[in-house]
Amino acid sequence: MNPALLLLLAGLGAQPSPKPRLVCVITVDQLRPDYLDRYREQLNGGLALLLKRGASFTDAYQDHAVTETAPGHSTILSGRWPAHTGIIRNTAGVPDSTAPLVGSPGPGASPVRFRGTALFDWLQAAEPGARALSVSGKDRGAILPLGRAKAQVYWYSYGAFTTSHYYADSLPTWLQTFNAQRVPFKAAGKAWTLLLPERAYHEPDSVSYENSGHDFTFPHRLPTDSNRAALAFLATPGMDSLTLALALEGMRALQLGGRGATDLLAVSLSGTDYIGHAYGPDSREMHDQVIRLDRSLGWFLQQLFVRYGSGNVDVVLTADHGITPFPERSRALGHPGAQRVVPDSVIRGVNAALDARVGGADWFGFESGMLLLPDRSKLAALGVDVDSVVTAVAARLGALPGVTRVDRPGDLARADTTAAVVRRWVHSLPSDASVELVVTLQPYCIWSYPNLAIATHGQPNDFDAHVPLVFWGPGFRRGVYPGRVNTVDIAPTLARLLGLTPSEPLDGRVLTEAIASQD
């Protein structure tokens, strides 16, 4: 492990406060837990520290079916499944045209669809002076950990960090100063090179299906045009370093943990997700990203310990989902059924038939394994037997190579939820979700769409659902815990640690086995 971190832990281990000055929740977008084992010998920074000295749960899950960024982030500090937070897919997560961005042309965003409360609401109810800061490369990554709370929430858009008018009408001076450094723009023409000597990477660097068949070998050079470089910056390790730097700057400006109350810092790191989609989970790029993430987190945690003392900070590390390997790789490893499943022709066909019959163009939509029908009553009023149409679509979707089952949500609600696929779909869908069918793929298959040759996630399989979960700090008992847990257990566990009362029934449980004795 990094000697500097060890010295800090030894030298700053003052007697901890009864409650931490700061709770820091770090969500690494698309971080699969097997990465932490695969590259363990090369980790010596923040990931190494958390794994060695934390309470690590090796069998943790985002235990819902639509394993995407928005649903995943909605579970982490709410303690509830997407079926109860109302955040069931990315496109219906935080987009909100009534909440335009502050000083940026990007799409508006807010938590208006989020239902219920989250940890920061409970914290403020107990300590009205408590503050929260949430930052991310993505709007949904910054917004959803705090639920509907109007706190300090910032995300990356077109080369700078911003927020929406749901939260504020202007950016604070400290953030304007941070953005004025123009780090992403100044990266124009710079190259992402390997951090370690090339011999430290066992993965081939000539895999032609990575990154849609272009720029799939190191080094990866950003565009020389500064505006294009700022957009491409998202898919480099530098994005995580910049987000962590922003978190530290905001923490100092807001005096988090410095006023007698416990404050909350939520950091969602997006780089792993962008890199994973482009290059896949088994790439040299992912290997280098995880090593760089480890080093960046080491620097970040070191700064926290300098400011607060290691006995006054509790840290949580988790992820919002994993990712399924490229089908091309899976086939090469002996899984001949691995393929990209494209549902477009089925959906276009049913919509064309309905349009010819009653007009209305696109009645049905399909997203993340869900057949969506927002205007069922309107379609029925036009004389269409909706159930018979859905039955016909189910047959066509079920006949697609790579599909293993097609279910109606109502049937799943009455099925045996000990089966992972059934349970995860039940955890995903509120009763008013306008979902007519849910479609599950065979192992190693992924949903795909024309001209989109990326690695992806979003299925109720363990590739996508299995995530790391580590608690670190004076509030937790160090060790490796093999029992099955879920991300909805994070919020009730932190609530118990902080003596908070959740505002509503939760789906998760308190992980008492990891909480340090209060004696």
PyMOL commands that set and color helices and strands:
alter all, ss='L'
color gray80, all
select helices_A, chain A and resi 3-11+33-38+40-42+46-53+69-76+82-85+119-126+139-146+173-179+183-186+198-200+210-213+226-235+238-254+271-279+284-308+310-312+327-332+344-358+376-381+386-398+409-413+420-428+462-465+487-498+512-514
alter helices_A, ss='H'
color red, helices_A
select strands_A, chain A and resi 22-28+55-61+132-136+152-157+160-162+191-192+220-221+263-269+313-318+340-341+365-367+370-372+403-407+435-441+446-447+466-472+479-486
alter strands_A, ss='S'
color yellow, strands_A
deselect
rebuild
show_as cartoon
